[in-house]
Amino acid sequence: MSIKVGDKAPDFTLVTKTAAGPELVKLGDLIGKSNILLLFVPMAFTGGCTTELCDISNGISDYGALDATVLGISGDNPFAQEAWAQKEGITITLLSDYDHAVTEAYGVAYEQFLPEKNLIMGGVSKRSAFLIDKAGVVQYAEVQEHPKDMPDFEAIKATLRSL
């Protein structure tokens, strides 16, 4: 079962790749500093994921003005994420959930990802959005069953404006 509005956001520590090298990002260290938008995406270098995170990167000032930090999470390794971000101009922090532990904790893992396309990998993140307030409580939760469906970013921004 996925995390829902009103739940305390599960804490985690994941790796991001920066110019200085791999760094750990702990959700608990970010709580209280700003609202946090977690965007789970299935895979780097895929069309829908690239479109989503490029659109967010291009409009990142909207989220900053609403006091939100945006983090992208996928099961890709941090070096692949870094190459993807550089190639596509993705500027948000990408976090590697390589062992799918955070995807499982948030309840957004596919049992089999796109078996009709012969991509039967388990544990891949469903496209999802979780907005966490400064107290660490989930204020918005959306999980898409089909990887081409995008979160409702206008609803996310409306929720941010209400915080």
N, CA and C atoms as a LAMMPS dump frame, in Angstrom:
ITEM: TIMESTEP
0
ITEM: NUMBER OF ATOMS
489
ITEM: BOX BOUNDS ff ff ff
-5.0000000000000000e+02 5.0000000000000000e+02
-5.0000000000000000e+02 5.0000000000000000e+02
-5.0000000000000000e+02 5.0000000000000000e+02
ITEM: ATOMS id mol type element x y z
1 1 1 N 0.839 -1.177 0
2 1 2 C 0 0 0
3 1 3 C 0.887 1.244 0
4 2 1 N 0.518 2.212 -0.813
5 2 2 C 1.35 3.41 -0.9
6 2 3 C 1.056 4.376 0.245
7 3 1 N 1.996 5.227 0.481
8 3 2 C 1.878 6.275 1.493
9 3 3 C 0.738 7.198 1.072
10 4 1 N -0.017 7.699 2.041
11 4 2 C -1.152 8.566 1.715
12 4 3 C -1.069 9.877 2.488
13 5 1 N -1.919 10.819 2.096
14 5 2 C -1.977 12.12 2.756
15 5 3 C -2.233 11.914 4.245
16 6 1 N -1.468 12.613 5.051
17 6 2 C -1.578 12.516 6.501
18 6 3 C -0.549 11.597 7.128
19 7 1 N 0.084 10.743 6.32
20 7 2 C 1.125 9.847 6.839
21 7 3 C 2.417 10.626 7.065
22 8 1 N 3.178 10.173 8.028
23 8 2 C 4.534 10.697 8.197
24 8 3 C 5.375 10.09 7.076
25 9 1 N 6.136 10.93 6.404
26 9 2 C 6.963 10.459 5.289
27 9 3 C 8.066 9.547 5.809
28 10 1 N 8.206 8.358 5.235
29 10 2 C 9.31 7.488 5.635
30 10 3 C 10.663 8.152 5.35
31 11 1 N 11.537 8.112 6.32
32 11 2 C 12.865 8.682 6.15
33 11 3 C 13.697 7.751 5.28
34 12 1 N 14.708 8.301 4.655
35 12 2 C 15.618 7.503 3.842
36 12 3 C 16.928 8.251 3.666
37 13 1 N 17.924 7.505 3.269
38 13 2 C 19.198 8.065 2.832
39 13 3 C 19.523 7.44 1.483
40 14 1 N 19.707 8.295 0.474
41 14 2 C 20.026 7.829 -0.87
42 14 3 C 21.249 8.586 -1.385
43 15 1 N 21.794 8.104 -2.481
44 15 2 C 22.992 8.694 -3.077
45 15 3 C 22.618 9.57 -4.263
46 16 1 N 23.272 10.715 -4.341
47 16 2 C 23.226 11.553 -5.534
48 16 3 C 24.657 11.722 -6.031
49 17 1 N 24.815 11.995 -7.295
50 17 2 C 26.149 12.206 -7.859
51 17 3 C 26.304 13.681 -8.172
52 18 1 N 27.302 14.301 -7.571
53 18 2 C 27.612 15.702 -7.823
54 18 3 C 28.967 15.797 -8.507
55 19 1 N 29.356 16.992 -8.883
56 19 2 C 30.668 17.194 -9.496
57 19 3 C 31.787 16.77 -8.547
58 20 1 N 31.523 16.871 -7.239
59 20 2 C 32.533 16.484 -6.24
60 20 3 C 32.552 14.977 -5.983
61 21 1 N 31.574 14.259 -6.512
62 21 2 C 31.495 12.815 -6.302
63 21 3 C 30.172 12.419 -5.683
64 22 1 N 30.013 11.145 -5.325
65 22 2 C 28.777 10.692 -4.701
66 22 3 C 28.579 11.358 -3.328
67 23 1 N 27.338 11.746 -3.051
68 23 2 C 26.988 12.333 -1.763
69 23 3 C 25.713 11.675 -1.262
70 24 1 N 25.601 11.577 0.055
71 24 2 C 24.395 11.035 0.673
72 24 3 C 23.403 12.163 0.927
73 25 1 N 22.14 11.876 0.644
74 25 2 C 21.051 12.801 0.926
75 25 3 C 20.094 12.078 1.855
76 26 1 N 19.884 12.663 3.037
77 26 2 C 18.979 12.083 4.034
78 26 3 C 17.733 12.957 4.1
79 27 1 N 16.575 12.361 3.844
80 27 2 C 15.331 13.123 3.881
81 27 3 C 15.181 13.844 5.215
82 28 1 N 15.479 13.164 6.312
83 28 2 C 15.32 13.758 7.64
84 28 3 C 16.118 15.038 7.825
85 29 1 N 17.231 15.176 7.113
86 29 2 C 18.032 16.399 7.198
87 29 3 C 17.382 17.557 6.452
88 30 1 N 16.47 17.263 5.545
89 30 2 C 15.802 18.301 4.75
90 30 3 C 14.478 18.745 5.36
91 31 1 N 13.888 17.869 6.175
92 31 2 C 12.609 18.191 6.819
93 31 3 C 12.787 19.444 7.681
94 32 1 N 11.843 20.358 7.567
95 32 2 C 11.881 21.581 8.354
96 32 3 C 12.523 22.744 7.625
97 33 1 N 13.308 22.466 6.597
98 33 2 C 13.982 23.541 5.848
99 33 3 C 13.097 24.094 4.739
100 34 1 N 12.321 23.225 4.116
101 34 2 C 11.373 23.616 3.072
102 34 3 C 10.393 22.461 2.919
103 35 1 N 9.355 22.69 2.136
104 35 2 C 8.505 21.584 1.733
105 35 3 C 9.31 20.765 0.728
106 36 1 N 8.986 19.5 0.576
107 36 2 C 9.759 18.618 -0.292
108 36 3 C 8.812 17.893 -1.24
109 37 1 N 9.106 17.98 -2.521
110 37 2 C 8.362 17.239 -3.529
111 37 3 C 9.226 16.095 -4.014
112 38 1 N 8.793 14.866 -3.707
113 38 2 C 9.482 13.665 -4.186
114 38 3 C 8.793 13.204 -5.461
115 39 1 N 9.568 13.075 -6.522
116 39 2 C 9.051 12.575 -7.787
117 39 3 C 9.737 11.255 -8.102
118 40 1 N 9.004 10.17 -7.993
119 40 2 C 9.513 8.854 -8.372
120 40 3 C 9.276 8.684 -9.866
121 41 1 N 10.301 8.252 -10.585
122 41 2 C 10.173 7.984 -12.022
123 41 3 C 10.72 6.587 -12.303
124 42 1 N 10.179 5.911 -13.325
125 42 2 C 10.618 4.542 -13.586
126 42 3 C 12.087 4.397 -13.972
127 43 1 N 12.556 5.147 -14.978
128 43 2 C 13.909 4.894 -15.482
129 43 3 C 14.508 6.105 -16.171
130 44 1 N 15.799 6.264 -15.985
131 44 2 C 16.554 7.286 -16.706
132 44 3 C 16.553 6.98 -18.201
133 45 1 N 16.718 8.014 -18.973
134 45 2 C 16.862 7.928 -20.427
135 45 3 C 15.612 7.423 -21.135
136 46 1 N 14.455 7.488 -20.491
137 46 2 C 13.206 7.12 -21.158
138 46 3 C 12.415 8.395 -21.437
139 47 1 N 11.558 8.312 -22.439
140 47 2 C 10.856 9.499 -22.919
141 47 3 C 10.039 10.227 -21.874
142 48 1 N 9.135 9.512 -21.205
143 48 2 C 8.265 10.153 -20.223
144 48 3 C 9.024 10.721 -19.033
145 49 1 N 10.007 9.985 -18.566
146 49 2 C 10.791 10.438 -17.41
147 49 3 C 11.622 11.662 -17.774
148 50 1 N 12.195 11.648 -18.962
149 50 2 C 12.975 12.791 -19.417
150 50 3 C 12.079 14.016 -19.554
151 51 1 N 10.923 13.852 -20.179
152 51 2 C 9.992 14.974 -20.343
153 51 3 C 9.594 15.54 -18.99
154 52 1 N 9.215 14.665 -18.066
155 52 2 C 8.768 15.13 -16.744
156 52 3 C 9.856 15.917 -16.029
157 53 1 N 11.047 15.365 -15.941
158 53 2 C 12.086 16.017 -15.152
159 53 3 C 12.689 17.226 -15.869
160 54 1 N 12.66 17.246 -17.189
161 54 2 C 13.082 18.451 -17.91
162 54 3 C 12.054 19.567 -17.71
163 55 1 N 10.774 19.235 -17.769
164 55 2 C 9.729 20.238 -17.521
165 55 3 C 9.85 20.813 -16.116
166 56 1 N 10.081 19.946 -15.136
167 56 2 C 10.245 20.416 -13.757
168 56 3 C 11.495 21.286 -13.655
169 57 1 N 12.589 20.856 -14.264
170 57 2 C 13.823 21.644 -14.234
171 57 3 C 13.61 23.023 -14.849
172 58 1 N 12.879 23.068 -15.953
173 58 2 C 12.627 24.347 -16.625
174 58 3 C 11.736 25.263 -15.799
175 59 1 N 10.898 24.697 -14.939
176 59 2 C 10.002 25.489 -14.105
177 59 3 C 10.366 25.455 -12.638
178 60 1 N 11.629 25.153 -12.336
179 60 2 C 12.033 24.969 -10.937
180 60 3 C 11.807 26.231 -10.107
181 61 1 N 11.875 27.406 -10.718
182 61 2 C 11.662 28.639 -9.958
183 61 3 C 10.246 28.698 -9.383
184 62 1 N 9.275 28.085 -10.06
185 62 2 C 7.91 28.036 -9.529
186 62 3 C 7.884 27.317 -8.182
187 63 1 N 8.641 26.241 -8.083
188 63 2 C 8.662 25.454 -6.844
189 63 3 C 9.458 26.176 -5.761
190 64 1 N 10.55 26.828 -6.147
191 64 2 C 11.323 27.606 -5.187
192 64 3 C 10.496 28.733 -4.595
193 65 1 N 9.685 29.383 -5.447
194 65 2 C 8.816 30.465 -4.972
195 65 3 C 7.75 29.947 -4.012
196 66 1 N 7.44 28.668 -4.114
197 66 2 C 6.457 28.04 -3.224
198 66 3 C 7.132 27.31 -2.066
199 67 1 N 8.408 27.606 -1.844
200 67 2 C 9.186 27.048 -0.735
201 67 3 C 9.245 25.524 -0.78
202 68 1 N 9.573 25.003 -1.971
203 68 2 C 9.657 23.553 -2.134
204 68 3 C 10.989 23.156 -2.768
205 69 1 N 11.567 22.104 -2.235
206 69 2 C 12.724 21.446 -2.809
207 69 3 C 12.215 20.238 -3.578
208 70 1 N 12.67 20.065 -4.818
209 70 2 C 12.218 18.954 -5.651
210 70 3 C 13.346 17.933 -5.785
211 71 1 N 13.006 16.675 -5.521
212 71 2 C 13.955 15.57 -5.628
213 71 3 C 13.378 14.513 -6.568
214 72 1 N 14.189 14.039 -7.506
215 72 2 C 13.786 12.957 -8.389
216 72 3 C 14.413 11.648 -7.927
217 73 1 N 13.619 10.585 -7.907
218 73 2 C 14.086 9.289 -7.435
219 73 3 C 13.821 8.237 -8.511
220 74 1 N 14.871 7.454 -8.82
221 74 2 C 14.704 6.297 -9.704
222 74 3 C 15.638 5.199 -9.234
223 75 1 N 15.463 4.02 -9.773
224 75 2 C 16.3 2.882 -9.404
225 75 3 C 17.615 2.816 -10.156
226 76 1 N 17.899 3.829 -10.951
227 76 2 C 19.149 3.859 -11.703
228 76 3 C 20.323 4.175 -10.784
229 77 1 N 21.518 3.746 -11.182
230 77 2 C 22.681 4.08 -10.361
231 77 3 C 22.997 5.564 -10.515
232 78 1 N 23.687 6.16 -9.554
233 78 2 C 23.905 7.609 -9.587
234 78 3 C 24.762 8.078 -10.762
235 79 1 N 25.598 7.218 -11.296
236 79 2 C 26.428 7.606 -12.434
237 79 3 C 25.581 7.685 -13.704
238 80 1 N 24.646 6.763 -13.86
239 80 2 C 23.712 6.828 -14.987
240 80 3 C 22.811 8.054 -14.849
241 81 1 N 22.357 8.336 -13.63
242 81 2 C 21.528 9.52 -13.411
243 81 3 C 22.295 10.795 -13.769
244 82 1 N 23.565 10.855 -13.379
245 82 2 C 24.369 12.029 -13.683
246 82 3 C 24.502 12.209 -15.205
247 83 1 N 24.781 11.128 -15.928
248 83 2 C 24.908 11.197 -17.384
249 83 3 C 23.592 11.647 -18.014
250 84 1 N 22.489 11.137 -17.508
251 84 2 C 21.158 11.51 -17.995
252 84 3 C 20.91 12.996 -17.754
253 85 1 N 21.181 13.46 -16.552
254 85 2 C 20.963 14.867 -16.212
255 85 3 C 21.815 15.778 -17.1
256 86 1 N 23.056 15.41 -17.309
257 86 2 C 23.933 16.229 -18.145
258 86 3 C 23.455 16.247 -19.595
259 87 1 N 23.075 15.092 -20.106
260 87 2 C 22.627 15.007 -21.504
261 87 3 C 21.352 15.791 -21.74
262 88 1 N 20.424 15.74 -20.779
263 88 2 C 19.09 16.309 -20.973
264 88 3 C 18.876 17.667 -20.311
265 89 1 N 19.832 18.129 -19.518
266 89 2 C 19.665 19.416 -18.837
267 89 3 C 18.765 19.346 -17.616
268 90 1 N 18.72 18.195 -16.973
269 90 2 C 17.929 18.036 -15.743
270 90 3 C 18.729 18.661 -14.602
271 91 1 N 18.104 19.598 -13.902
272 91 2 C 18.825 20.336 -12.865
273 91 3 C 18.386 19.999 -11.448
274 92 1 N 17.312 19.234 -11.288
275 92 2 C 16.907 18.864 -9.929
276 92 3 C 17.844 17.767 -9.415
277 93 1 N 17.907 17.625 -8.127
278 93 2 C 18.72 16.573 -7.521
279 93 3 C 18.092 15.223 -7.813
280 94 1 N 18.88 14.316 -8.36
281 94 2 C 18.433 12.956 -8.646
282 94 3 C 19.017 12.02 -7.599
283 95 1 N 18.173 11.163 -7.053
284 95 2 C 18.577 10.238 -6.003
285 95 3 C 18.458 8.804 -6.503
286 96 1 N 19.49 8.011 -6.231
287 96 2 C 19.537 6.625 -6.68
288 96 3 C 18.945 5.686 -5.628
289 97 1 N 17.842 5.063 -5.989
290 97 2 C 17.211 4.042 -5.15
291 97 3 C 17.517 2.687 -5.782
292 98 1 N 18.8 2.411 -5.917
293 98 2 C 19.278 1.257 -6.675
294 98 3 C 18.731 -0.076 -6.158
295 99 1 N 18.553 -0.177 -4.851
296 99 2 C 18.019 -1.431 -4.306
297 99 3 C 16.505 -1.391 -4.123
298 100 1 N 15.865 -0.314 -4.549
299 100 2 C 14.413 -0.134 -4.533
300 100 3 C 13.819 -0.087 -3.117
301 101 1 N 14.635 0.122 -2.106
302 101 2 C 14.139 0.133 -0.725
303 101 3 C 13.183 1.289 -0.476
304 102 1 N 13.481 2.466 -1.018
305 102 2 C 12.609 3.625 -0.805
306 102 3 C 11.326 3.469 -1.622
307 103 1 N 11.468 2.96 -2.831
308 103 2 C 10.294 2.675 -3.661
309 103 3 C 9.348 1.729 -2.924
310 104 1 N 9.897 0.704 -2.294
311 104 2 C 9.086 -0.234 -1.503
312 104 3 C 8.481 0.453 -0.28
313 105 1 N 9.285 1.282 0.42
314 105 2 C 8.798 1.956 1.631
315 105 3 C 7.633 2.89 1.318
316 106 1 N 7.651 3.507 0.145
317 106 2 C 6.568 4.41 -0.254
318 106 3 C 5.434 3.658 -0.954
319 107 1 N 5.616 2.363 -1.191
320 107 2 C 4.564 1.524 -1.762
321 107 3 C 4.285 1.792 -3.22
322 108 1 N 5.334 2.125 -3.991
323 108 2 C 5.124 2.502 -5.386
324 108 3 C 5.907 1.631 -6.371
325 109 1 N 6.182 0.387 -6.014
326 109 2 C 6.959 -0.501 -6.884
327 109 3 C 6.042 -1.337 -7.77
328 110 1 N 6.436 -1.446 -9.027
329 110 2 C 5.766 -2.39 -9.923
330 110 3 C 6.21 -3.8 -9.552
331 111 1 N 5.269 -4.752 -9.594
332 111 2 C 5.671 -6.156 -9.463
333 111 3 C 6.412 -6.575 -10.727
334 112 1 N 5.882 -6.158 -11.879
335 112 2 C 6.533 -6.365 -13.165
336 112 3 C 6.327 -5.107 -13.977
337 113 1 N 7.408 -4.517 -14.457
338 113 2 C 7.341 -3.282 -15.219
339 113 3 C 7.141 -3.582 -16.696
340 114 1 N 6.026 -3.138 -17.24
341 114 2 C 5.688 -3.278 -18.661
342 114 3 C 5.938 -4.675 -19.218
343 115 1 N 5.301 -5.69 -18.638
344 115 2 C 5.517 -7.041 -19.163
345 115 3 C 5.078 -7.188 -20.62
346 116 1 N 4.105 -6.367 -21.059
347 116 2 C 3.657 -6.441 -22.451
348 116 3 C 4.742 -5.974 -23.422
349 117 1 N 5.74 -5.263 -22.914
350 117 2 C 6.881 -4.816 -23.726
351 117 3 C 8.133 -5.635 -23.405
352 118 1 N 7.942 -6.729 -22.675
353 118 2 C 9.024 -7.626 -22.271
354 118 3 C 10.003 -6.99 -21.281
355 119 1 N 9.562 -5.943 -20.58
356 119 2 C 10.362 -5.336 -19.508
357 119 3 C 9.763 -5.82 -18.194
358 120 1 N 10.141 -7.003 -17.786
359 120 2 C 9.494 -7.648 -16.648
360 120 3 C 10.221 -7.405 -15.33
361 121 1 N 11.031 -6.369 -15.289
362 121 2 C 11.809 -6.081 -14.082
363 121 3 C 10.884 -5.715 -12.928
364 122 1 N 11.098 -6.305 -11.788
365 122 2 C 10.337 -5.963 -10.597
366 122 3 C 11.022 -4.861 -9.818
367 123 1 N 10.24 -4.15 -9.022
368 123 2 C 10.789 -3.126 -8.144
369 123 3 C 10.92 -1.76 -8.769
370 124 1 N 10.681 -1.626 -10.075
371 124 2 C 10.772 -0.336 -10.745
372 124 3 C 9.717 0.597 -10.151
373 125 1 N 10.085 1.86 -9.951
374 125 2 C 9.163 2.84 -9.368
375 125 3 C 8.039 3.192 -10.328
376 126 1 N 6.829 3.244 -9.784
377 126 2 C 5.715 3.816 -10.531
378 126 3 C 5.895 5.336 -10.516
379 127 1 N 5.475 5.993 -11.583
380 127 2 C 5.549 7.451 -11.614
381 127 3 C 4.643 7.971 -10.498
382 128 1 N 5.244 8.68 -9.556
383 128 2 C 4.537 9.089 -8.344
384 128 3 C 5.024 10.44 -7.868
385 129 1 N 4.166 11.103 -7.107
386 129 2 C 4.528 12.387 -6.507
387 129 3 C 4.049 12.403 -5.062
388 130 1 N 4.941 12.807 -4.169
389 130 2 C 4.616 12.953 -2.755
390 130 3 C 5.112 14.318 -2.301
391 131 1 N 4.193 15.127 -1.802
392 131 2 C 4.547 16.436 -1.276
393 131 3 C 4.57 16.346 0.243
394 132 1 N 5.72 16.655 0.805
395 132 2 C 5.946 16.531 2.246
396 132 3 C 6.115 17.935 2.814
397 133 1 N 5.365 18.249 3.871
398 133 2 C 5.474 19.579 4.465
399 133 3 C 6.677 19.666 5.398
400 134 1 N 6.873 20.83 5.982
401 134 2 C 8.046 21.065 6.827
402 134 3 C 8.028 20.249 8.114
403 135 1 N 6.869 19.702 8.452
404 135 2 C 6.772 18.839 9.633
405 135 3 C 7.012 17.376 9.291
406 136 1 N 7.217 17.071 7.999
407 136 2 C 7.473 15.698 7.581
408 136 3 C 6.22 14.893 7.305
409 137 1 N 5.086 15.579 7.126
410 137 2 C 3.807 14.918 6.88
411 137 3 C 3.459 15.041 5.398
412 138 1 N 2.992 13.961 4.813
413 138 2 C 2.607 13.95 3.403
414 138 3 C 1.313 14.746 3.235
415 139 1 N 1.378 15.765 2.374
416 139 2 C 0.227 16.627 2.102
417 139 3 C -0.397 16.367 0.738
418 140 1 N 0.299 15.649 -0.109
419 140 2 C -0.199 15.301 -1.435
420 140 3 C 0.45 13.984 -1.818
421 141 1 N -0.346 13.07 -2.369
422 141 2 C 0.165 11.771 -2.788
423 141 3 C -0.567 11.352 -4.065
424 142 1 N 0.211 10.994 -5.067
425 142 2 C -0.364 10.549 -6.335
426 142 3 C 0.533 9.468 -6.922
427 143 1 N -0.071 8.338 -7.266
428 143 2 C 0.662 7.211 -7.841
429 143 3 C -0.017 6.837 -9.152
430 144 1 N 0.753 6.833 -10.22
431 144 2 C 0.219 6.481 -11.534
432 144 3 C 0.471 5.003 -11.808
433 145 1 N -0.531 4.317 -12.308
434 145 2 C -0.364 2.907 -12.646
435 145 3 C 0.338 2.729 -13.995
436 146 1 N 0.097 3.638 -14.936
437 146 2 C 0.745 3.536 -16.242
438 146 3 C 1.897 4.529 -16.311
439 147 1 N 3.066 4.099 -16.766
440 147 2 C 4.239 4.97 -16.746
441 147 3 C 4.14 6.217 -17.625
442 148 1 N 3.22 6.252 -18.566
443 148 2 C 3.086 7.439 -19.416
444 148 3 C 2.239 8.527 -18.762
445 149 1 N 1.5 8.182 -17.72
446 149 2 C 0.635 9.163 -17.048
447 149 3 C 1.461 10.005 -16.089
448 150 1 N 1.275 11.322 -16.164
449 150 2 C 2.03 12.262 -15.34
450 150 3 C 1.239 12.677 -14.103
451 151 1 N 1.949 13.056 -13.058
452 151 2 C 1.26 13.623 -11.891
453 151 3 C 0.563 14.93 -12.275
454 152 1 N -0.381 15.339 -11.467
455 152 2 C -1.115 16.587 -11.669
456 152 3 C -0.318 17.715 -11.013
457 153 1 N 0.566 18.33 -11.785
458 153 2 C 1.449 19.341 -11.218
459 153 3 C 0.707 20.605 -10.806
460 154 1 N -0.424 20.907 -11.44
461 154 2 C -1.222 22.059 -11.003
462 154 3 C -1.812 21.799 -9.618
463 155 1 N -2.26 20.579 -9.372
464 155 2 C -2.784 20.227 -8.038
465 155 3 C -1.672 20.271 -7
466 156 1 N -0.476 19.845 -7.387
467 156 2 C 0.671 19.898 -6.464
468 156 3 C 0.967 21.349 -6.096
469 157 1 N 0.996 22.229 -7.104
470 157 2 C 1.259 23.646 -6.828
471 157 3 C 0.152 24.262 -5.975
472 158 1 N -1.099 23.872 -6.229
473 158 2 C -2.207 24.38 -5.412
474 158 3 C -2.039 23.943 -3.954
475 159 1 N -1.618 22.71 -3.747
476 159 2 C -1.382 22.226 -2.385
477 159 3 C -0.244 23.008 -1.761
478 160 1 N 0.811 23.247 -2.504
479 160 2 C 1.927 24.046 -1.975
480 160 3 C 1.475 25.447 -1.56
481 161 1 N 0.638 26.06 -2.389
482 161 2 C 0.154 27.412 -2.062
483 161 3 C -0.663 27.41 -0.768
484 162 1 N -1.28 26.266 -0.45
485 162 2 C -2.121 26.198 0.753
486 162 3 C -1.32 25.934 2.029
487 163 1 N -0.061 25.588 1.895
488 163 2 C 0.755 25.272 3.08
489 163 3 C 1.291 26.53 3.737
